[in-house]
Amino acid sequence: MIIKEAEQILNLHSFENIEDALEQSVFPIKTFLHTAPILHKTFFAKLEKLAIIDEAYQLMCETPIEISKHEALIFIAQSDVLSSHVHYESLIAEAQLKISATNKPREIIEICKHLLTTHSSYVEMWKDCEFLISSNVILSKQMDRMSFHEELTNLHQKGIRTIDAIRMNENLLSNEFKVEVTRLQKSVS
């Protein structure tokens, strides 16, 4: 990449300084990462765009910018599905806060890599759930997170606390819940 290309990628001629140009370039990606369901294909596309922005940014800066380290988000599934879900949601919230706190493309890329690993581990927990669902799975439509949590809480109160118990009590699950589990499974493919 040459300086002219870097200026165009960052739309530098429209801003007074490189930090404002960087923020404007990164903001739509951060917004997407906060609002879109976690789907590996779409997240990887955004990470590729961030890598291009980072390359342009590094070229425009005379010295490479040091990137602060972020701890990896580690998800370990527990036998209790509700506890696992709460832990997963807390890690997602933590990642979103870290994404909000920076405009440095490399930092966002690293956070997203950890986020995708966390998401894959969470989805792995659901891999054995194969439900008969009456509607098509729409990958772009995510079930409301509170509704999903409430259904898990209701199952927990009924003593249905493991993946096996959920599978054996499929008749107690809403169709929306089953579609969401299927959507989750397909989100990593």
Phi, psi and chi 1 to 4 in degrees:
 res  aa     phi    psi   chi1   chi2   chi3   chi4
   1 MET       -  139.4  177.8  179.4  -57.7      -
   2 ILE  -104.9  167.1   60.6  172.2      -      -
   3 ILE   -59.5  -39.3  -70.8 -174.7      -      -
   4 LYS   -59.5  -43.1 -162.4   82.5  162.5  153.6
   5 GLU   -65.5  -41.1  -70.1  172.8  -38.2      -
   6 ALA   -62.0  -41.8      -      -      -      -
   7 GLU   -61.8  -40.0  -71.0  173.4  -11.0      -
   8 GLN   -69.0  -43.0  -72.6  177.1  -30.6      -
   9 ILE   -60.5  -41.4  -71.4  168.0      -      -
  10 LEU   -87.3   -4.5  -66.2  172.4      -      -
  11 ASN    54.2   42.9 -163.7   18.0      -      -
  12 LEU   -61.0  -32.0 -157.8   53.3      -      -
  13 HIS   -65.3  -14.8   67.9  -81.9      -      -
  14 SER   -92.9   -1.4  -62.2      -      -      -
  15 PHE  -130.2  157.0  -61.7   93.9      -      -
  16 GLU   -76.3  -29.9  -68.8 -178.5   19.5      -
  17 ASN  -145.2  166.0   61.0   52.9      -      -
  18 ILE   -68.2  -31.1 -166.7  165.5      -      -
  19 GLU   -65.0  -40.8  -62.8  -57.2  -37.1      -
  20 ASP   -66.1  -40.3  -70.4  -16.2      -      -
  21 ALA   -63.6  -41.7      -      -      -      -
  22 LEU   -63.5  -45.8  178.9   65.4      -      -
  23 GLU   -59.4  -42.5 -177.6  176.8   -9.7      -
  24 GLN   -65.9  -33.7 -172.6   66.3   27.9      -
  25 SER   -73.7  -36.1  -62.9      -      -      -
  26 VAL   -86.9  -28.1  171.8      -      -      -
  27 PHE   -54.6  -48.0 -178.5   77.0      -      -
  28 PRO   -63.1  -32.0   -8.4   12.9      -      -
  29 ILE   -70.4  -43.1  -63.8  170.9      -      -
  30 LYS   -61.9  -41.0  -73.0  170.6   57.0  170.1
  31 THR   -60.4  -44.3  -58.8      -      -      -
  32 PHE   -60.3  -46.0  173.7   86.4      -      -
  33 LEU   -62.9  -28.5  -64.0  172.3      -      -
  34 HIS   -82.2  -28.5  -76.0  -61.3      -      -
  35 THR  -108.4  -26.1   57.7      -      -      -
  36 ALA   -83.2  149.9      -      -      -      -
  37 PRO   -62.9  152.5   -5.9   11.3      -      -
  38 ILE   -77.3  107.3  -60.1  171.7      -      -
  39 LEU  -126.7  125.7  -58.5  171.9      -      -
  40 HIS   -55.3  -44.9  -81.0 -135.0      -      -
  41 LYS   -61.4  -44.9  -71.1  179.8 -177.7  178.3
  42 THR   -72.4  -37.3   57.0      -      -      -
  43 PHE   -65.9  -40.8  -93.5   57.0      -      -
  44 PHE   -63.4  -35.4  -79.0  125.6      -      -
  45 ALA   -63.5  -40.8      -      -      -      -
  46 LYS   -68.7  -35.6  -65.0  -59.0  179.5 -170.7
  47 LEU   -66.5  -35.8  -64.7 -176.5      -      -
  48 GLU   -63.8  -42.6  -72.0  173.6    8.9      -
  49 LYS   -63.2  -42.2  175.1   87.5  171.3  162.8
  50 LEU   -62.5  -37.2  -80.7  171.2      -      -
  51 ALA   -63.3  -39.1      -      -      -      -
  52 ILE   -66.9  -43.4  -67.7  168.2      -      -
  53 ILE   -62.7  -41.4  -67.9  169.2      -      -
  54 ASP   -63.0  -43.6 -178.3   58.9      -      -
  55 GLU   -59.9  -43.6 -176.0 -179.5  -11.3      -
  56 ALA   -64.6  -42.7      -      -      -      -
  57 TYR   -63.3  -45.9  179.9   60.6      -      -
  58 GLN   -62.3  -38.0  -65.2  -63.6  -35.9      -
  59 LEU   -65.9  -37.4 -176.6   63.5      -      -
  60 MET   -76.4  -23.7  -63.4  -55.0  -62.5      -
  61 CYS   -86.8  140.0  -64.5      -      -      -
  62 GLU   -69.7  -33.8  -68.0 -178.9   15.4      -
  63 THR  -122.3  143.3   57.6      -      -      -
  64 PRO   -58.8  140.9  -19.5   28.8      -      -
  65 ILE   -82.6  129.4  -54.6  -58.1      -      -
  66 GLU   -75.8  135.8 -171.1  168.0  -41.4      -
  67 ILE  -101.2  129.8  -55.9  -60.7      -      -
  68 SER   -74.1  148.1   60.5      -      -      -
  69 LYS   -83.8  142.0  -64.5  -74.0 -177.9 -170.6
  70 HIS  -118.4  139.3  -70.0  -79.6      -      -
  71 GLU   -67.6  144.5  -69.1 -179.1   26.6      -
  72 ALA   -67.4  142.1      -      -      -      -
  73 LEU   -86.9  119.1  -55.0  171.0      -      -
  74 ILE  -112.8  122.8  -61.5  174.5      -      -
  75 PHE  -110.2  125.2  174.5   80.4      -      -
  76 ILE  -123.9  117.2  -61.0  171.2      -      -
  77 ALA   -65.1  138.1      -      -      -      -
  78 GLN  -105.5  164.7  -60.2  165.9   19.5      -
  79 SER   -66.3  -29.8   60.0      -      -      -
  80 ASP   -83.4  116.0 -177.0  -53.7      -      -
  81 VAL   -64.0  -40.1  175.6      -      -      -
  82 LEU   -62.5  -44.6 -178.7   59.2      -      -
  83 SER   -61.5  -41.4  -62.8      -      -      -
  84 SER   -62.7  -43.1  -68.2      -      -      -
  85 HIS   -64.1  -43.5  176.7   71.8      -      -
  86 VAL   -62.1  -42.9  168.4      -      -      -
  87 HIS   -62.5  -44.6 -179.2   60.8      -      -
  88 TYR   -59.0  -48.0  167.6   74.8      -      -
  89 GLU   -62.0  -37.1  -74.9  -67.6  -29.4      -
  90 SER   -67.4  -36.3   69.9      -      -      -
  91 LEU   -69.2  -37.3  -68.4  172.9      -      -
  92 ILE   -63.7  -45.7  -63.1  -60.3      -      -
  93 ALA   -61.3  -41.4      -      -      -      -
  94 GLU   -62.3  -42.8 -176.4 -178.9  -26.6      -
  95 ALA   -64.3  -41.3      -      -      -      -
  96 GLN   -65.3  -36.8  -71.0  177.8  -23.5      -
  97 LEU   -63.9  -41.3  -75.4  172.9      -      -
  98 LYS   -65.5  -39.0  -71.9  177.5  179.8  179.5
  99 ILE   -64.2  -41.1  -70.6  169.2      -      -
 100 SER   -63.7  -31.1  -65.9      -      -      -
 101 ALA   -80.7   -4.8      -      -      -      -
 102 THR  -137.1  153.2 -174.9      -      -      -
 103 ASN  -114.2    3.4  -79.6  -32.5      -      -
 104 LYS   -79.4  115.9  -64.3  176.2 -178.3  169.5
 105 PRO   -54.3  -41.8  -25.1   33.2      -      -
 106 ARG   -63.0  -39.2  -88.2 -163.9 -137.4  164.9
 107 GLU   -63.7  -43.6  -78.4 -172.2   16.4      -
 108 ILE   -63.3  -40.5  -63.3  171.0      -      -
 109 ILE   -59.4  -46.9  -70.0  168.2      -      -
 110 GLU   -63.4  -43.0  -72.8  -54.6  -50.7      -
 111 ILE   -61.7  -43.0  -65.0  164.6      -      -
 112 CYS   -66.8  -36.0  -74.8      -      -      -
 113 LYS   -61.8  -44.0  -75.0  178.8 -178.3  176.7
 114 HIS   -65.1  -39.8  -65.8  -55.6      -      -
 115 LEU   -62.0  -43.1  178.8   61.2      -      -
 116 LEU   -66.0  -36.9  -71.8  170.0      -      -
 117 THR   -65.6  -43.5  -59.2      -      -      -
 118 THR   -59.7  -46.7  -61.4      -      -      -
 119 HIS   -62.0  -43.3  179.8   70.8      -      -
 120 SER   -60.6  -41.0  -66.1      -      -      -
 121 SER   -64.7  -39.9  -60.7      -      -      -
 122 TYR   -66.0  -43.9  176.6   70.3      -      -
 123 VAL   -63.8  -36.0  169.4      -      -      -
 124 GLU   -56.4  -34.5 -177.5   69.2   20.9      -
 125 MET   -60.6  -32.1  177.8 -179.0   90.1      -
 126 TRP   -93.2    1.0  -67.4   99.7      -      -
 127 LYS   -59.9  -29.0   73.7  175.6  171.3   40.7
 128 ASP   -86.0   -2.8  -67.2  -29.8      -      -
 129 CYS   -86.8  109.7  -70.3      -      -      -
 130 GLU  -120.8  106.3  -67.7 -174.8   25.1      -
 131 PHE  -103.0  151.5  -58.8  122.4      -      -
 132 LEU   -87.9  111.9  -62.6  173.1      -      -
 133 ILE  -114.5  148.7   53.7  176.8      -      -
 134 SER   -93.2   -8.5   58.7      -      -      -
 135 SER  -123.9  164.0   65.6      -      -      -
 136 ASN   -73.0  150.1  -67.5  -29.7      -      -
 137 VAL   -85.0  125.1  175.5      -      -      -
 138 ILE  -107.9  111.5  -57.1  171.7      -      -
 139 LEU   -66.2  -26.3  -71.8  178.9      -      -
 140 SER   -84.4   -7.5   60.7      -      -      -
 141 LYS  -111.0  111.8  176.8   85.9  168.2   83.5
 142 GLN   -97.3  140.3 -177.4  176.1   14.2      -
 143 MET   -64.0  144.5 -179.3  179.3 -179.4      -
 144 ASP   -53.3  128.3  177.0   68.4      -      -
 145 ARG   -62.1  -35.7  -70.3  162.2   78.2  172.5
 146 MET   -69.8  -37.2  -78.4  -53.1  -63.2      -
 147 SER   -63.7  -42.2  -63.2      -      -      -
 148 PHE   -61.8  -45.4 -169.7   79.6      -      -
 149 HIS   -62.4  -43.7  179.2   78.2      -      -
 150 GLU   -62.1  -40.5  -74.1  172.5   10.2      -
 151 GLU   -65.4  -41.3 -171.6  145.9   -5.5      -
 152 LEU   -62.7  -39.2  -77.2  176.0      -      -
 153 THR   -63.8  -43.6  -58.8      -      -      -
 154 ASN   -62.4  -42.0  -69.8  -21.8      -      -
 155 LEU   -62.9  -42.7  -68.2  169.7      -      -
 156 HIS   -58.9  -43.3 -167.6  -90.4      -      -
 157 GLN   -66.3  -25.2  -69.9  169.7   -9.6      -
 158 LYS   -87.4    2.7  -67.0  175.3 -176.6  174.4
 159 GLY    86.7   10.3      -      -      -      -
 160 ILE   -97.3   98.6  -58.1  168.5      -      -
 161 ARG  -122.4   -6.8  -62.5 -176.0  170.8  140.8
 162 THR  -121.2  165.6   64.6      -      -      -
 163 ILE   -60.9  -42.8  -67.3  -67.7      -      -
 164 ASP   -60.7  -42.1  -71.2  -23.9      -      -
 165 ALA   -65.6  -38.0      -      -      -      -
 166 ILE   -63.2  -44.2  -72.1  172.8      -      -
 167 ARG   -62.0  -41.3  -74.4  178.7   35.9 -132.8
 168 MET   -72.4  -21.0  -68.4 -173.4  -39.3      -
 169 ASN  -112.1   37.3  -68.3  -76.6      -      -
 170 GLU   -54.9  -32.4 -178.8  177.3  -13.5      -
 171 ASN   -63.7  -19.0   59.5  -35.8      -      -
 172 LEU   -87.5   -7.9  -62.4  175.6      -      -
 173 LEU   -88.8  142.9  -54.7  174.6      -      -
 174 SER   -73.6  155.0   70.3      -      -      -
 175 ASN   -61.2  -37.9 -169.3   54.1      -      -
 176 GLU   -61.1  -40.1 -170.7  178.5   22.7      -
 177 PHE   -64.1  -45.7 -178.2   86.5      -      -
 178 LYS   -63.2  -39.9  -67.9 -173.2  -97.9 -173.5
 179 VAL   -63.9  -40.6  168.0      -      -      -
 180 GLU   -63.9  -42.2  177.8   61.5   11.7      -
 181 VAL   -62.4  -41.8  169.4      -      -      -
 182 THR   -65.7  -40.8  -54.6      -      -      -
 183 ARG   -61.4  -42.5 -173.2 -160.1   67.9   77.4
 184 LEU   -58.2  -46.9  -84.5  169.5      -      -
 185 GLN   -58.9  -38.6  -66.9  166.3  -22.6      -
 186 LYS   -81.2  -12.2  -66.3 -176.6 -179.3  -67.1
 187 SER   -68.8  -19.3   69.7      -      -      -
 188 VAL  -100.1   -1.4  -64.5      -      -      -
 189 SER   -87.1      -   58.9      -      -      -
